[in-house]
Amino acid sequence: MVLDLHTHTTASDGTLRPMELIQKAKLIGLEVLAITDHDTVSAFHQVDDSAFKDPKLLLVRGVEISAEYPTDSLHILGYNFRDSEKVEKVLNELIEYRNKRNELILEKMNQHGFNVTMEELKQIAKGKAVGRPHFARLMVEKGYVQSLDEAFQKYLKDGGLFFVEKKRLKPEEAIDLIKEAGGIAILAHPYQMLRDGKPYPIAPGVESLEDLIRYLVSKGLDGIEAYYSTHMPGQIEELLYIAEKYNLLITAGSDFHGDNRPNVKLGMNVPYRHIGKFLSKLF
């Protein structure tokens, strides 16, 4: 089955507008598409109602919440939540803080001789939510760095010269928000959380990836993103084993960002026997 349950638009840090992403999904023959922007559901204010009635493409409301975690990589995907207003209210408060954070990053950059403006960043972002990828692209465009990777490694990553801490929900709070809104909570890209093969010990006894997933399941997690654009076959097999062991839903997502991640292509081909249980929850 060809689908993609993890994608981003200009509402966060993607380069395609929501309707452009939907059209691209149709063009390449996706059967299911979920829009899961970072910490915002504003993309759906830009989507025509008719897009949800297209018999050829099942469009799913989603979000990717960046939870508090030392490596900035514990993300909870939320799907099919009924109370969008509840989710939007909490996330808008986080966005308000993010805007203040962007101003602090901008101030640091200008103090170090990087002549950049918020107007330039918004022009690159093409939407409301300016994030670090937009700072990186602007730095490349203005010749301050040679690549996006250099921008992050030298200036924007945790510990970099221009880094400013995010304000985030705790993993448990992110799961609670999604579940209380009537949605499905899924752990995104599990292997991205690991450093030297181990997760950060966010709770007693969390020493392995399985330990971490089991802990999050105890807090209400519904499933895991077993299929992901950078997961190797052995990693997928391990995640499928864990999903079966704890009776978890399985999802599949590319983490498509358009030109901000040119090596990540839209769409994944996944066996229906693995994804069907999750899809049944959408109806």
N, C-alpha and C positions, 0 to 999 in steps of 0.2 A: 504494500500500500504506500502511495506517495503522498507525503504530508510534511508539515513543519509546524511544530508547536512551540517554537522559541524564536521570535523575530522582533526586530526593532525598527521604528520609523523615526521621522523627524520630530515626533513628540518627545523623544529622548535623544539618543545618540546615533540613530540611523540616518541614512541619506535619502531614503525614499519617503515621500508623503504617504499617509495611510492608504488612500485610494490607489496610488501608484503601486504600492506593495501588493494590494489585492489584485490589480490588473496583471502584475508580473506573475503572481501565483497561478492565475487562470491560464496565462500564456504558456507556462511550462507544465500545466496539467496536474497541479496539486489538487487533492481531494479534500484536504482539511488544512486550514491556516489559522494559527493563533497569533494575535498581536500581543506581545508581552513587553511593553516598554518599561524602562527602568523607573520605578517609583512614581508612575503616573498612568492614569487611564484616559488621559485627554485625547488620545488618538481617536477614540470612539465618538467624540463630538464632531470629528471631521469625516466620518464614514456615513455614506448614504444608507438609509434604512433598507433599500433594495438589496444591498450587499449581503444582508443576513437571510435573504429569501432565495438566493441563487441556488438552484438545484445541483449545480455542478461543483460548487465549492462551499463547504461548511466553514463558516467564519466563527471563530471562538473568541470571546472576550477574555483577555488575560492581562497579567502584570508580572513584572519581575521585581521583587522587593530585595534591596540590598540590606542584609541583616548585619548586625554588629559581629565582627570577627576580625582577629588580628591581621589576617592576610587579605582582607577586603574581597573575599571570594565565596562567602556563604550567601547564596541567593535563593530565595524561596519564590517559586513560580506559583501564581494563583490563577485558577481557571473557573469560568462559568459561575462567578459570584452573582447572586441576585441583588444584593444591596450595594449597588455601585456607589451610591452617595456616601455610605459609611466609609468605604475604601478611599474614595476620592478626598474626603475631608481630612483623614489622617495623613494621606500622602501629600496633600497640598501644604500641610504644616511642615513636612520635611522639605518640600520644594522651596518654601519661604526661607528656610535655613540655608538651603543650597545656594540660593541667590546671594545671600549674605556671604557665603563661603567663596563664591565666584568673585565677589568684589575684593575679598581679602587676597585671593590668588593674583588678581589683576594688579592690586596695589604692590604686592611683592615683586611682580614682574617689572613694573615701571620703576621701582626703586633700584633695580639692577640693570637698568638701561634698555629694557625691552619695551619698545614703544607700541603698545597695543591698546585698543579701546573696546568697551563693551559692545558698541555698535558693530564693530568688525566681527566679534564673536557671534552675535545674534545673526548676522548675515550668513555666516558659515553654518550655524545650527539650523536655520530655516524654520525654526519653531520656538516654543517657549523655553524648553529646558536646555540651558547651556551646561555642558559637562567637560570633564578633562580632555576627551578626544577632540573637542572643538578648540581648546587651547593649543593642543598639540598640532592640529592642522594649520592653525594660524601661524604658529611658530615656524612650521615648514614653509608656508607660503611667503613669509617675510624673510626667510633665509637665516633665521637664528639657529636652526638645526637642520640636519640633512634628511632626517626621517622621523616618522611618528615614534618609532622605538627609542630613538635618541632623546626625543622630547620627554618621554616617560621615564627613561632610565636616569637621566640627568636632573630633571626638574620636577616631574609631576607625580612620580610614585611615592609611596610611603617612605619618608626619610629624604625625599628630594628637596631641592632648594625652594621650590614654590608650593610644596605640599601643605594642605590645610585639612585637618581631620573632618570627616563627614559626621553628621548626626544621623544615627540609624536606630531602627527598632532592634531589639534583641531577637534572636531566631524564634524563641517561643512566642514573642509578641507578634511577629510577622505571621506565624502559623495561626495564632488566635484571630488576628484581623481577618484573614481569608476565610477561616471556618465560620466565624461569627457572621460574616456576610453571605454565608451559604455556599461558599466556593470549595474548590479542591486545592489542597496544598501539596506541592511537589518540590523536592530538593533538586536544584539545577546543578548541572555539570559537577557531580560529586568529586571527581579526581582533581579538579582545580583547587580544591580546598587543602590538598595534602602538600606537605613540605617534607622532603626526605622520606616519603612514603607514609607519613603519619599526619593525623589531623591535630589541630590545636586542642588541648584538653579543656573543653568548655564546661565539663562536668566531671565529677569523680568517676573513674573507671573508663573514661573515653580515651582509648589508646590506639584504636584502629578505625578504619573507615566504617566497618560494620558496627563497631561500638557507637560511633557518632550517629549513624543512621538509626540504630536501635533507640538511642536517647531521644532523637527527634520524633520518632514514631510514638514514644511515650508521651510526647507533648502534642500529639495530634496530626503528625505528618501522614499524608495519604499515599505518597508514592515517590519514585525517583526517576530522574531523567537518565535512563540507562543508555539510550542511543543519543550520542552527541557528536558534533563534527570532528572533535579531536580524540575521541575515545578509540583505543585500539581493541581488536577483537577479544583479547584476553580480559580487558577491563569490562567490556560489555558482558561477557560471560559471567564474571564475578558479580556484577550488578544484577543480572538476571537471577542468579542464585540467591542473592540477598533478598530480592523482591519476592521470590517464591517462598523463602523461609519465613518472612514476616508478613506475607499476604499483602504486598504493596502493589499499587498501580504502577505501570511502566509508561513512560512517555519518550518522545523522540523530538529533538530540536537541533537546528543547525547553529543558532545564535547569530542569525543573519543581521548584518548592520549596513549592507550596501557597500559603498566605496570606503567607508571607515574600516572595513575588514574585507578587503578585496579577495582574499584567499578563501573566504567562507561563502559557499554557494547556497542559494535558497533551495530547500527541499531535501527530504530523506526518504529512502525506500526501505520500509520496515515490515517484517512479517505481521500480518493481521492478528495472528494468534497471540502476539505479545502486546499489541496496542489496543485490541478490541475491548478489553475490560475497562480501560480508561474511556474510550469513545462511548461506551454504553452509558457512562455517567453524565454525558453531555445532553442526553435526551430526556 
